Amino acid sequence: MAETEYNRDIIEHWLLTCKNTTSPVTQQPLPPDSDLTPNHTLRHLIQSWCIENASLGVDRILTPKPFLDKSHCSKLTKQLWHPDSKMKYLQELDFLAAKNERNMMFMVEIGLPRALFSFVVKCFEQNCIYGIEEALRVLFSFRFHPLKQRFLFEKTIRLSDH
């Protein structure tokens, strides 16, 4: 498939919020495992042009902050079970979940909702309330369909019974 340059906010809205599975330019289906890759060269060229034309009133574009990737999200999920750091990681997950749809997509793909349900169940089993409110806040941000919520919860309860 040919590479096409898009504005990140617009293409993420197209793919994630509107749930489109085709290229907005060619209307060809996109591979299900495709991922967005920042074009750093193009961004640097645009930034250089902005600097060169600052005297004409052109503002420099800012370098965007890096987005969450699957490996970082997986690392955060594993840290949930460390008693000394779980609050720090739950707060970071809460912040990242609220930031954008792409982060939410990664979190769902790596199984974060199920891990959070398991975390809550384990806390209740151990009579430990430390972190439950934060974990539930992150879960609430996913806004699953009620049947999906029920499925995840029931499966987690079954897993915790074994």
DSSP file with accessible surface (Angstrom, degrees, kcal/mol):
  #  RESIDUE AA STRUCTURE BP1 BP2  ACC     N-H-->O    O-->H-N    N-H-->O    O-->H-N    TCO  KAPPA ALPHA  PHI   PSI    X-CA   Y-CA   Z-CA
    1    1 A M              0   0  145      0, 0.0     2,-0.1     0, 0.0    29,-0.0   0.000 360.0 360.0 360.0 137.3    0.0    0.0    0.0
    2    2 A A        -     0   0   82      1,-0.1     2,-0.3     0, 0.0     0, 0.0  -0.423 360.0-116.0 -70.0 144.2    1.3    3.5   -0.9
    3    3 A E        -     0   0  177     -2,-0.1     2,-0.4     2,-0.0    -1,-0.1  -0.632  31.8-171.0 -83.0 140.9    2.1    5.7    2.0
    4    4 A T        -     0   0   57     -2,-0.3     2,-0.4     2,-0.0    21,-0.0  -0.986  19.7-127.2-131.7 140.9    0.0    8.9    2.3
    5    5 A E        +     0   0   96     -2,-0.4     2,-0.3    37,-0.0    -2,-0.0  -0.744  33.4 171.8 -90.6 133.9    0.6   11.8    4.7
    6    6 A Y        -     0   0   81     -2,-0.4     2,-0.3     4,-0.0     3,-0.0  -0.961  42.6 -98.7-134.0 157.0   -2.2   12.9    6.9
    7    7 A N     >  -     0   0   93     -2,-0.3     4,-2.6     1,-0.1     5,-0.3  -0.598  38.6-132.2 -70.2 129.5   -2.7   15.3    9.8
    8    8 A R  H  > S+     0   0   48     -2,-0.3     4,-2.6     1,-0.2     5,-0.3   0.915 101.8  49.1 -57.2 -47.6   -2.5   13.1   12.9
    9    9 A D  H  > S+     0   0  116      1,-0.2     4,-1.9     2,-0.2    -1,-0.2   0.917 114.4  46.0 -60.1 -41.4   -5.6   14.5   14.6
   10   10 A I  H  > S+     0   0  118      2,-0.2     4,-2.4     1,-0.2    -2,-0.2   0.935 114.4  45.2 -70.4 -44.7   -7.7   14.2   11.5
   11   11 A I  H  X S+     0   0    9     -4,-2.6     4,-2.8     1,-0.2     5,-0.3   0.889 112.3  52.3 -70.1 -35.0   -6.6   10.6   10.5
   12   12 A E  H  X>S+     0   0   15     -4,-2.6     4,-3.1    -5,-0.3     5,-1.0   0.918 110.0  49.1 -64.7 -39.6   -7.0    9.4   14.1
   13   13 A H  I  X>S+     0   0  103     -4,-1.9     5,-2.6    -5,-0.3     4,-0.6   0.942 112.6  48.9 -61.6 -44.3  -10.5   10.8   14.2
   14   14 A W  I  <5S+     0   0   64     -4,-2.4     6,-2.0     3,-0.2    -2,-0.2   0.931 122.4  32.0 -59.3 -47.8  -11.2    9.1   10.8
   15   15 A L  I  <5S+     0   0   36     -4,-2.8    -2,-0.2     4,-0.2    -3,-0.2   0.900 131.1  26.3 -81.1 -43.4   -9.9    5.7   12.0
   16   16 A L  I  <5S+     0   0   22     -4,-3.1    -3,-0.2    -5,-0.3    -2,-0.1   0.897 127.3  33.2 -95.1 -46.3  -10.6    5.6   15.7
   17   17 A T  I  <<S+     0   0   72     -5,-1.0    -3,-0.2    -4,-0.6    -4,-0.1   0.930 128.5  35.9 -79.4 -44.9  -13.6    7.8   16.4
   18   18 A C  S   <S-     0   0   62     -5,-2.6    -1,-0.2    -6,-0.2    -3,-0.1   0.560  99.7-135.3 -85.8  -9.4  -15.5    7.2   13.1
   19   19 A K        +     0   0  148     -6,-0.3     2,-0.2     1,-0.2    -4,-0.2   0.806  41.7 166.2  60.9  32.1  -14.4    3.6   12.9
   20   20 A N        -     0   0   51     -6,-2.0    -1,-0.2     1,-0.1    -2,-0.1  -0.576  24.0-169.7 -76.4 143.5  -13.5    3.8    9.2
   21   21 A T        +     0   0  103     -2,-0.2     9,-2.8     2,-0.1     2,-0.3   0.124  59.9  78.3-119.6  17.3  -11.4    1.0    7.9
   22   22 A T  B    S-A   29   0A  33      7,-0.3     6,-0.1     3,-0.0    -2,-0.1  -0.877  88.8 -95.7-123.4 159.9  -10.6    2.5    4.5
   23   23 A S     >  -     0   0    5      5,-2.6     4,-2.1    -2,-0.3    -2,-0.1  -0.562  27.1-140.9 -70.2 131.5   -8.1    5.0    3.3
   24   24 A P  T  4 S+     0   0   41      0, 0.0    -1,-0.1     0, 0.0   -13,-0.0   0.755 100.5  42.9 -67.1 -19.0   -9.8    8.4    3.1
   25   25 A V  T  4 S+     0   0   94      3,-0.1    -2,-0.0     1,-0.1    -3,-0.0   0.920 130.1  19.6 -89.4 -51.4   -7.8    9.1   -0.2
   26   26 A T  T  4 S-     0   0   70      2,-0.1    -1,-0.1     1,-0.0     0, 0.0   0.614  86.7-136.7 -95.6 -16.0   -8.1    5.9   -2.1
   27   27 A Q     <  +     0   0  112     -4,-2.1     3,-0.1     1,-0.2    -6,-0.1   0.618  57.4 141.5  64.0  13.8  -11.1    4.3   -0.3
   28   28 A Q        -     0   0  115      1,-0.1    -5,-2.6    -5,-0.1    -1,-0.2  -0.581  62.2 -95.0 -81.5 147.5   -9.1    1.0   -0.3
   29   29 A P  B     -A   22   0A  91      0, 0.0    -7,-0.3     0, 0.0    -1,-0.1  -0.342  37.5-132.9 -62.2 141.4   -9.4   -1.2    2.8
   30   30 A L        -     0   0   40     -9,-2.8     0, 0.0     1,-0.1     0, 0.0  -0.739  28.3 -99.6 -92.4 144.7   -6.6   -0.7    5.3
   31   31 A P    >   -     0   0   57      0, 0.0     3,-1.8     0, 0.0    -1,-0.1  -0.371  30.3-126.0 -60.4 140.8   -4.8   -3.7    6.8
   32   32 A P  T 3  S+     0   0  141      0, 0.0    -2,-0.0     0, 0.0     0, 0.0   0.790 108.9  47.9 -62.8 -25.1   -6.3   -4.5   10.2
   33   33 A D  T 3  S+     0   0  138      2,-0.1     2,-0.0     0, 0.0    -3,-0.0   0.265  83.1 129.8 -99.1  13.1   -2.9   -4.4   11.9
   34   34 A S    <   -     0   0   62     -3,-1.8     2,-0.3     1,-0.0    -4,-0.0  -0.336  38.6-164.1 -68.4 150.3   -1.8   -1.1   10.3
   35   35 A D        -     0   0   90     -2,-0.0     2,-0.3     2,-0.0    -2,-0.1  -0.951  23.0-108.0-134.0 153.2   -0.4    1.5   12.6
   36   36 A L        -     0   0   42     -2,-0.3   -28,-0.0   -28,-0.0   -24,-0.0  -0.651  31.2-163.6 -81.8 136.4    0.2    5.3   12.2
   37   37 A T        -     0   0  120     -2,-0.3     2,-0.1     2,-0.0    -2,-0.0  -0.984  19.8-123.2-123.0 122.9    3.8    6.3   11.9
   38   38 A P        -     0   0   62      0, 0.0     2,-1.1     0, 0.0     3,-0.2  -0.375  15.1-136.5 -63.2 140.9    4.9    9.9   12.4
   39   39 A N     >  +     0   0   58      1,-0.2     4,-2.1     2,-0.1     5,-0.2  -0.784  27.6 175.8 -98.5  90.1    6.7   11.4    9.5
   40   40 A H  H  > S+     0   0   96     -2,-1.1     4,-2.7     1,-0.2     5,-0.2   0.860  75.1  57.0 -66.1 -35.9    9.5   13.2   11.4
   41   41 A T  H  > S+     0   0  100      2,-0.2     4,-2.4     1,-0.2    -1,-0.2   0.943 108.7  45.5 -61.9 -47.9   11.3   14.3    8.3
   42   42 A L  H  > S+     0   0   68      2,-0.2     4,-2.5     1,-0.2     5,-0.2   0.926 112.6  51.1 -62.5 -42.3    8.2   16.1    7.0
   43   43 A R  H  X S+     0   0   39     -4,-2.1     4,-2.8     1,-0.2    -2,-0.2   0.930 110.6  49.0 -61.7 -43.3    7.5   17.7   10.4
   44   44 A H  H  X S+     0   0   97     -4,-2.7     4,-2.6     1,-0.2    -1,-0.2   0.900 110.5  51.0 -63.6 -39.5   11.2   19.0   10.6
   45   45 A L  H  X S+     0   0  111     -4,-2.4     4,-2.4     2,-0.2    -1,-0.2   0.919 111.8  47.0 -62.8 -42.9   10.9   20.4    7.0
   46   46 A I  H  X S+     0   0   71     -4,-2.5     4,-2.6     2,-0.2    -2,-0.2   0.926 112.1  50.2 -64.6 -43.1    7.7   22.2    8.0
   47   47 A Q  H  X S+     0   0    7     -4,-2.8     4,-2.3     1,-0.2    -2,-0.2   0.919 110.7  49.8 -62.0 -41.7    9.2   23.5   11.2
   48   48 A S  H  X S+     0   0   60     -4,-2.6     4,-2.6     2,-0.2    -1,-0.2   0.921 110.6  49.8 -62.7 -43.9   12.3   24.8    9.3
   49   49 A W  H  X S+     0   0  137     -4,-2.4     4,-1.6     1,-0.2    -1,-0.2   0.917 109.8  51.6 -61.0 -41.5   10.1   26.6    6.7
   50   50 A C  H  < S+     0   0    7     -4,-2.6    -1,-0.2     2,-0.2    -2,-0.2   0.907 110.7  47.9 -62.0 -42.4    8.1   28.2    9.6
   51   51 A I  H >< S+     0   0   98     -4,-2.3     3,-1.4     1,-0.2     4,-0.3   0.931 110.8  50.9 -64.2 -44.0   11.3   29.5   11.2
   52   52 A E  H 3< S+     0   0  145     -4,-2.6     3,-0.3     1,-0.3    -1,-0.2   0.792 116.6  41.5 -63.4 -28.1   12.6   30.8    7.9
   53   53 A N  T ><>S+     0   0   34     -4,-1.6     5,-1.5    -5,-0.2     3,-1.5   0.176  78.7 110.2-107.2  18.0    9.3   32.6    7.3
   54   54 A A  G X 5S+     0   0   56     -3,-1.4     3,-2.1     1,-0.3    -1,-0.2   0.857  72.6  62.4 -61.3 -33.4    8.8   33.9   10.9
   55   55 A S  G 3 5S+     0   0  114     -4,-0.3    -1,-0.3    -3,-0.3    -2,-0.1   0.726  98.8  56.9 -66.9 -17.0    9.5   37.5    9.8
   56   56 A L  G < 5S-     0   0  129     -3,-1.5    -1,-0.3     2,-0.1    -2,-0.2   0.302 129.7 -95.2 -93.2   5.4    6.4   37.1    7.6
   57   57 A G  T < 5S+     0   0   58     -3,-2.1     2,-0.4     1,-0.3    -3,-0.2   0.560  75.3 148.0  93.8  10.7    4.2   36.3   10.6
   58   58 A V      < -     0   0   39     -5,-1.5     2,-0.3    -8,-0.2    -1,-0.3  -0.662  39.9-139.9 -82.0 127.0    4.4   32.5   10.3
   59   59 A D        -     0   0  139     -2,-0.4     2,-0.2     1,-0.1    -8,-0.1  -0.654  18.4-113.9 -85.8 144.1    4.2   30.8   13.7
   60   60 A R        -     0   0  126     -2,-0.3     2,-0.3   -10,-0.1   -13,-0.1  -0.525  28.7-125.3 -73.6 137.4    6.4   27.7   14.3
   61   61 A I        -     0   0   69     -2,-0.2     2,-0.2   -18,-0.1    -1,-0.1  -0.625  26.5-120.2 -82.5 145.2    4.5   24.5   14.8
   62   62 A L        -     0   0  145     -2,-0.3    -1,-0.1     1,-0.1   -15,-0.0  -0.535  22.8-108.2 -84.2 151.3    5.3   22.7   18.1
   63   63 A T        -     0   0   73     -2,-0.2    -1,-0.1     1,-0.1     2,-0.0  -0.663  41.7-122.1 -75.8 124.8    6.7   19.2   18.2
   64   64 A P        -     0   0   74      0, 0.0     3,-0.1     0, 0.0    -1,-0.1  -0.342  24.5-106.1 -69.3 152.3    3.9   16.9   19.4
   65   65 A K        -     0   0  159      1,-0.1     0, 0.0    -2,-0.0     0, 0.0  -0.481  47.0 -93.9 -72.0 146.9    4.4   14.9   22.6
   66   66 A P        -     0   0  120      0, 0.0     2,-0.2     0, 0.0    -1,-0.1  -0.295  40.4-126.1 -63.9 148.2    4.9   11.2   21.9
   67   67 A F        -     0   0   50      1,-0.1     2,-0.1    -3,-0.1     0, 0.0  -0.491  31.2 -88.0 -89.6 163.7    1.8    8.9   22.0
   68   68 A L        -     0   0    8     -2,-0.2     2,-0.3    28,-0.1    -1,-0.1  -0.417  44.4-160.2 -66.8 138.9    1.4    5.8   24.0
   69   69 A D     >  -     0   0   79     -2,-0.1     4,-2.3     1,-0.1     5,-0.2  -0.784  30.6-104.6-118.0 169.6    2.6    2.7   22.3
   70   70 A K  H  > S+     0   0   96     -2,-0.3     4,-2.6     1,-0.2     5,-0.2   0.879 116.8  52.8 -62.1 -38.6    1.7   -1.0   23.1
   71   71 A S  H  > S+     0   0   85      2,-0.2     4,-2.2     1,-0.2    -1,-0.2   0.920 111.2  45.7 -67.5 -40.4    5.0   -1.8   24.8
   72   72 A H  H  > S+     0   0   60      2,-0.2     4,-2.4     1,-0.2    -1,-0.2   0.918 113.2  50.6 -66.8 -40.4    4.7    1.1   27.2
   73   73 A C  H  X S+     0   0    0     -4,-2.3     4,-2.1     1,-0.2    -2,-0.2   0.910 109.7  50.5 -63.4 -41.0    1.1    0.3   27.9
   74   74 A S  H  X S+     0   0   38     -4,-2.6     4,-2.2     2,-0.2    -1,-0.2   0.909 109.1  51.8 -62.3 -41.8    2.0   -3.4   28.6
   75   75 A K  H  X S+     0   0  101     -4,-2.2     4,-1.7     1,-0.2    -2,-0.2   0.925 109.3  49.6 -61.0 -44.3    4.7   -2.2   31.0
   76   76 A L  H  X S+     0   0    0     -4,-2.4     4,-0.5     1,-0.2    -1,-0.2   0.897 109.0  52.8 -62.4 -39.4    2.2    0.0   32.9
   77   77 A T  H >< S+     0   0   18     -4,-2.1     3,-1.1     1,-0.2     4,-0.3   0.913 108.2  49.9 -63.9 -41.2   -0.2   -3.0   33.1
   78   78 A K  H >< S+     0   0  147     -4,-2.2     3,-1.2     1,-0.2    -1,-0.2   0.839 103.2  61.3 -65.5 -32.2    2.4   -5.2   34.6
   79   79 A Q  H >< S+     0   0   39     -4,-1.7     3,-1.6     1,-0.2    -1,-0.2   0.632  81.5  84.1 -71.5 -12.9    3.3   -2.5   37.2
   80   80 A L  T << S+     0   0    0     -3,-1.1    -1,-0.2    -4,-0.5    -2,-0.2   0.802  87.4  54.4 -56.8 -29.6   -0.3   -2.7   38.6
   81   81 A W  T <  S+     0   0  116     -3,-1.2    -1,-0.3    -4,-0.3    -2,-0.2   0.464  82.3  98.0 -90.8   0.2    0.7   -5.6   40.8
   82   82 A H    X>  -     0   0   94     -3,-1.6     4,-1.6     1,-0.2     3,-1.2  -0.785  64.6-152.4 -90.2 114.3    3.7   -3.9   42.4
   83   83 A P  T 34 S+     0   0   95      0, 0.0     4,-0.3     0, 0.0    -1,-0.2   0.830  90.5  51.4 -58.0 -33.6    2.5   -2.7   45.8
   84   84 A D  T 34 S+     0   0  168      1,-0.2     4,-0.1     2,-0.1    -2,-0.0   0.734 123.1  26.3 -77.2 -22.0    4.9    0.2   46.0
   85   85 A S  T <> S+     0   0   25     -3,-1.2     4,-2.1    -6,-0.2     5,-0.2   0.428  86.5 101.7-122.2   1.4    4.2    1.7   42.6
   86   86 A K  H  X S+     0   0   22     -4,-1.6     4,-2.8     1,-0.2     5,-0.2   0.874  83.4  52.2 -61.8 -36.6    0.6    0.7   41.7
   87   87 A M  H  > S+     0   0   24     -4,-0.3     4,-2.4     2,-0.2    -1,-0.2   0.930 108.9  50.5 -65.3 -41.8   -0.8    4.1   42.6
   88   88 A K  H  > S+     0   0  126      1,-0.2     4,-2.0     2,-0.2    -1,-0.2   0.934 115.0  43.1 -59.8 -45.3    1.7    5.9   40.4
   89   89 A Y  H  X S+     0   0   28     -4,-2.1     4,-2.7     2,-0.2    -2,-0.2   0.863 111.4  53.6 -74.6 -34.1    0.9    3.6   37.4
   90   90 A L  H  X S+     0   0    0     -4,-2.8     4,-2.4    -5,-0.2    -1,-0.2   0.916 109.9  48.8 -64.1 -40.4   -2.9    3.7   38.0
   91   91 A Q  H  X S+     0   0  110     -4,-2.4     4,-2.4    -5,-0.2    -2,-0.2   0.910 111.7  49.0 -66.1 -38.2   -2.7    7.5   37.9
   92   92 A E  H  X S+     0   0   58     -4,-2.0     4,-2.9    -5,-0.2     5,-0.2   0.927 111.2  49.7 -67.3 -41.5   -0.6    7.4   34.7
   93   93 A L  H  X S+     0   0    0     -4,-2.7     4,-2.7     2,-0.2     5,-0.2   0.911 110.2  51.3 -61.6 -40.7   -3.1    5.0   33.1
   94   94 A D  H  X S+     0   0   38     -4,-2.4     4,-1.7     2,-0.2    -2,-0.2   0.943 112.1  46.3 -61.5 -46.2   -6.0    7.3   34.1
   95   95 A F  H  X S+     0   0  132     -4,-2.4     4,-0.9     1,-0.2    -2,-0.2   0.939 115.0  46.3 -61.6 -46.8   -4.2   10.3   32.5
   96   96 A L  H  X S+     0   0   17     -4,-2.9     4,-0.9     1,-0.2     3,-0.4   0.881 109.6  53.9 -67.3 -36.9   -3.4    8.4   29.3
   97   97 A A  H  < S+     0   0    5     -4,-2.7     7,-0.2     1,-0.2    -1,-0.2   0.883 110.9  46.6 -64.7 -36.1   -6.9    6.9   28.9
   98   98 A A  H  < S+     0   0   79     -4,-1.7    -1,-0.2    -5,-0.2    -2,-0.2   0.689  99.1  73.9 -78.9 -15.6   -8.4   10.3   29.1
   99   99 A K  H  < S-     0   0   91     -4,-0.9     2,-0.3    -3,-0.4    -1,-0.2   0.915 108.0 -31.3 -69.8 -48.3   -5.9   11.8   26.7
  100  100 A N     X  -     0   0   34     -4,-0.9     4,-1.5    -3,-0.2    -1,-0.2  -0.992  53.1-100.2-166.2 168.8   -7.2   10.3   23.4
  101  101 A E  H  > S+     0   0   84     -2,-0.3     4,-2.5     1,-0.2     5,-0.2   0.807 113.6  61.8 -66.5 -33.2   -8.8    7.4   21.5
  102  102 A R  H  > S+     0   0   18      1,-0.2     4,-2.3     2,-0.2    -1,-0.2   0.928 103.6  48.8 -62.6 -44.0   -5.6    6.0   20.3
  103  103 A N  H  > S+     0   0    1      1,-0.2     4,-2.4     2,-0.2    -1,-0.2   0.922 110.7  51.2 -59.6 -43.1   -4.4    5.4   23.8
  104  104 A M  H  X S+     0   0   16     -4,-1.5     4,-2.3    -7,-0.2    -2,-0.2   0.910 107.6  53.3 -61.1 -41.0   -7.7    3.7   24.7
  105  105 A M  H  X S+     0   0   59     -4,-2.5     4,-2.7     1,-0.2    -1,-0.2   0.937 109.9  47.1 -61.2 -46.5   -7.4    1.5   21.6
  106  106 A F  H  X S+     0   0    3     -4,-2.3     4,-2.0     1,-0.2    -1,-0.2   0.914 110.5  53.1 -60.5 -42.3   -3.9    0.3   22.7
  107  107 A M  H  <>S+     0   0    0     -4,-2.4     5,-2.7     1,-0.2     4,-0.3   0.907 111.7  44.9 -62.2 -40.3   -5.1   -0.3   26.3
  108  108 A V  H ><5S+     0   0   66     -4,-2.3     3,-1.4     3,-0.2    -1,-0.2   0.929 110.1  55.7 -68.7 -43.5   -8.0   -2.5   25.0
  109  109 A E  H 3<5S+     0   0  101     -4,-2.7    -2,-0.2     1,-0.3    -1,-0.2   0.847 109.1  45.8 -59.1 -36.8   -5.7   -4.4   22.6
  110  110 A I  T 3<5S-     0   0   48     -4,-2.0    -1,-0.3    -5,-0.2    -2,-0.2   0.473 120.2-107.1 -89.7   1.7   -3.3   -5.4   25.3
  111  111 A G  T <>5 +     0   0   28     -3,-1.4     4,-2.2    -4,-0.3    -3,-0.2   0.738  65.9 149.5  86.9  23.4   -6.1   -6.5   27.7
  112  112 A L  H  >< +     0   0    0     -5,-2.7     4,-3.0     1,-0.2     5,-0.2   0.904  69.1  56.7 -59.5 -42.4   -5.9   -3.6   30.2
  113  113 A P  H  > S+     0   0    5      0, 0.0     4,-2.5     0, 0.0    -1,-0.2   0.943 109.9  45.2 -56.6 -44.3   -9.7   -3.7   31.0
  114  114 A R  H  > S+     0   0   79      1,-0.2     4,-2.7     2,-0.2    -2,-0.2   0.916 112.9  51.3 -64.5 -39.9   -9.4   -7.4   32.0
  115  115 A A  H  X S+     0   0   19     -4,-2.2     4,-2.4     1,-0.2    -1,-0.2   0.905 110.7  48.7 -63.9 -38.7   -6.2   -6.7   34.0
  116  116 A L  H  X S+     0   0    0     -4,-3.0     4,-2.5     2,-0.2    -2,-0.2   0.902 110.4  50.2 -68.5 -40.8   -8.0   -3.9   35.8
  117  117 A F  H  X S+     0   0   28     -4,-2.5     4,-2.6    -5,-0.2     5,-0.2   0.936 112.5  47.8 -59.7 -45.3  -11.0   -6.1   36.6
  118  118 A S  H  X S+     0   0   34     -4,-2.7     4,-2.9     1,-0.2    -2,-0.2   0.904 109.9  53.2 -61.3 -40.2   -8.6   -8.7   37.9
  119  119 A F  H  X S+     0   0    3     -4,-2.4     4,-2.4     2,-0.2    -2,-0.2   0.932 110.2  46.8 -59.8 -47.1   -6.8   -6.1   40.0
  120  120 A V  H  X S+     0   0   13     -4,-2.5     4,-2.3     2,-0.2    -2,-0.2   0.936 113.7  47.9 -62.7 -46.1  -10.1   -4.9   41.6
  121  121 A V  H  X S+     0   0   15     -4,-2.6     4,-2.6     1,-0.2    -2,-0.2   0.936 112.0  49.8 -61.2 -45.1  -11.2   -8.5   42.3
  122  122 A K  H  X S+     0   0   90     -4,-2.9     4,-1.9     1,-0.2    -1,-0.2   0.905 109.2  52.0 -62.0 -40.9   -7.8   -9.3   43.8
  123  123 A C  H  <>S+     0   0    5     -4,-2.4     5,-3.1    -5,-0.2    -1,-0.2   0.925 110.6  47.9 -61.3 -44.4   -7.9   -6.2   46.0
  124  124 A F  H ><5S+     0   0  131     -4,-2.3     3,-1.5     1,-0.2    -2,-0.2   0.918 109.8  52.6 -62.7 -42.0  -11.4   -7.1   47.3
  125  125 A E  H 3<5S+     0   0  100     -4,-2.6    -1,-0.2     1,-0.3    -2,-0.2   0.850 113.8  43.4 -62.1 -32.4  -10.2  -10.7   48.0
  126  126 A Q  T 3<5S-     0   0  119     -4,-1.9    -1,-0.3    -5,-0.2    -2,-0.2   0.278 111.8-119.7 -95.7   9.5   -7.2   -9.3   50.0
  127  127 A N  T < 5 +     0   0  152     -3,-1.5     2,-0.5     1,-0.2    -3,-0.2   0.876  68.3 139.7  52.4  41.2   -9.4   -6.7   51.8
  128  128 A C      < +     0   0   34     -5,-3.1    -1,-0.2    -6,-0.2    -2,-0.2  -0.968  30.7 176.7-117.9 118.2   -7.2   -4.0   50.3
  129  129 A I    >>  +     0   0  142     -2,-0.5     3,-1.5    -3,-0.1     4,-0.6   0.512  43.4 119.3 -97.3  -4.3   -8.9   -0.8   49.0
  130  130 A Y  T 34 S+     0   0  134      1,-0.3    -2,-0.1     2,-0.1   -44,-0.0  -0.457  88.2   5.0 -67.1 109.6   -5.7    1.0   48.1
  131  131 A G  T 3> S+     0   0    1     -2,-0.5     4,-2.4   -44,-0.0    -1,-0.3   0.232  96.4 108.9 104.0 -13.6   -6.0    1.6   44.3
  132  132 A I  H <> S+     0   0   13     -3,-1.5     4,-2.8     1,-0.2     5,-0.2   0.938  78.8  50.1 -63.6 -45.7   -9.5    0.3   43.7
  133  133 A E  H  X S+     0   0  131     -4,-0.6     4,-2.1     1,-0.2    -1,-0.2   0.926 112.8  47.0 -59.7 -42.6  -11.0    3.8   43.1
  134  134 A E  H  > S+     0   0   30      2,-0.2     4,-2.0     1,-0.2    -1,-0.2   0.915 112.0  50.0 -66.3 -42.5   -8.3    4.7   40.6
  135  135 A A  H  X S+     0   0    0     -4,-2.4     4,-2.5     1,-0.2    -2,-0.2   0.919 111.4  48.9 -63.2 -41.3   -8.7    1.3   38.8
  136  136 A L  H  X S+     0   0   84     -4,-2.8     4,-2.8     2,-0.2    -1,-0.2   0.877 107.3  55.7 -67.0 -34.7  -12.4    1.8   38.6
  137  137 A R  H  X S+     0   0  100     -4,-2.1     4,-1.5    -5,-0.2    -1,-0.2   0.930 109.5  46.0 -63.1 -42.6  -12.0    5.3   37.2
  138  138 A V  H  X S+     0   0    0     -4,-2.0     4,-0.6     1,-0.2     3,-0.3   0.946 113.0  50.3 -65.1 -44.6   -9.8    4.0   34.4
  139  139 A L  H >< S+     0   0   16     -4,-2.5     3,-1.4     1,-0.2     4,-0.5   0.913 107.1  54.4 -59.3 -42.3  -12.3    1.2   33.7
  140  140 A F  H >< S+     0   0  160     -4,-2.8     3,-1.3     1,-0.3    -1,-0.2   0.861  98.4  63.9 -60.9 -32.8  -15.1    3.7   33.6
  141  141 A S  H 3< S+     0   0   14     -4,-1.5    -1,-0.3    -3,-0.3    -2,-0.2   0.735  90.2  67.3 -66.7 -18.6  -13.3    5.8   31.0
  142  142 A F  T << S-     0   0   18     -3,-1.4    -1,-0.3    -4,-0.6    -2,-0.2   0.758  85.0-156.6 -74.2 -23.8  -13.5    2.8   28.5
  143  143 A R    <   -     0   0  175     -3,-1.3    -3,-0.1    -4,-0.5    -2,-0.1   0.916  18.9-171.5  49.0  52.4  -17.3    3.2   28.2
  144  144 A F        -     0   0   38     -5,-0.3    -1,-0.1     1,-0.1    -2,-0.0  -0.391  33.6 -93.5 -68.8 154.3  -17.9   -0.3   27.1
  145  145 A H    >>  -     0   0  123      1,-0.1     4,-2.3    -2,-0.1     3,-0.7  -0.401  43.2-112.2 -59.8 141.9  -21.3   -1.5   26.0
  146  146 A P  H 3> S+     0   0   87      0, 0.0     4,-2.4     0, 0.0     5,-0.2   0.847 117.2  53.5 -53.0 -36.0  -23.1   -3.0   29.1
  147  147 A L  H 3> S+     0   0  118      2,-0.2     4,-2.4     1,-0.2     5,-0.1   0.897 108.8  49.1 -67.4 -37.0  -23.0   -6.5   27.6
  148  148 A K  H <> S+     0   0   93     -3,-0.7     4,-2.6     2,-0.2     5,-0.2   0.908 110.2  51.7 -67.1 -39.8  -19.2   -6.2   27.1
  149  149 A Q  H  X S+     0   0   83     -4,-2.3     4,-2.6     1,-0.2    -2,-0.2   0.939 111.0  47.8 -59.9 -45.4  -18.8   -5.0   30.7
  150  150 A R  H  X S+     0   0  153     -4,-2.4     4,-3.1    -5,-0.2     5,-0.3   0.922 111.0  50.7 -63.1 -44.5  -20.8   -7.9   32.0
  151  151 A F  H  X S+     0   0   87     -4,-2.4     4,-2.6     1,-0.2     5,-0.2   0.941 112.7  45.7 -59.2 -48.9  -18.8  -10.4   29.9
  152  152 A L  H  X S+     0   0    8     -4,-2.6     4,-2.2     2,-0.2    -1,-0.2   0.924 115.2  47.4 -61.4 -42.4  -15.4   -9.0   31.2
  153  153 A F  H  X S+     0   0   99     -4,-2.6     4,-2.5    -5,-0.2    -2,-0.2   0.946 113.5  46.5 -66.7 -46.1  -16.7   -8.9   34.8
  154  154 A E  H  X S+     0   0   72     -4,-3.1     4,-2.5     1,-0.2    -2,-0.2   0.915 113.1  49.5 -63.2 -42.2  -18.1  -12.5   34.7
  155  155 A K  H  X S+     0   0   73     -4,-2.6     4,-2.3    -5,-0.3    -1,-0.2   0.911 111.2  49.8 -63.7 -39.6  -14.9  -13.9   33.0
  156  156 A T  H  X S+     0   0    1     -4,-2.2     4,-2.3    -5,-0.2    -2,-0.2   0.921 109.9  50.4 -65.9 -41.1  -12.7  -12.1   35.6
  157  157 A I  H  X S+     0   0   55     -4,-2.5     4,-1.3     1,-0.2    -2,-0.2   0.936 110.4  50.1 -62.7 -43.5  -14.8  -13.6   38.5
  158  158 A R  H  X S+     0   0  124     -4,-2.5     4,-0.5     1,-0.2     3,-0.4   0.916 110.8  49.9 -60.6 -41.5  -14.5  -17.1   37.0
  159  159 A L  H >< S+     0   0   95     -4,-2.3     3,-1.0     1,-0.2    -1,-0.2   0.895 109.3  50.9 -64.6 -37.5  -10.8  -16.6   36.7
  160  160 A S  H 3< S+     0   0   35     -4,-2.3    -1,-0.2     1,-0.2    -2,-0.2   0.731 101.0  63.5 -75.4 -17.7  -10.5  -15.5   40.3
  161  161 A D  H 3<        0   0  119     -4,-1.3    -1,-0.2    -3,-0.4    -2,-0.2   0.654 360.0 360.0 -77.8 -14.6  -12.5  -18.5   41.5
  162  162 A H    <<        0   0  190     -3,-1.0    -3,-0.0    -4,-0.5    -4,-0.0  -0.475 360.0 360.0 -93.3 360.0   -9.8  -20.9   40.2
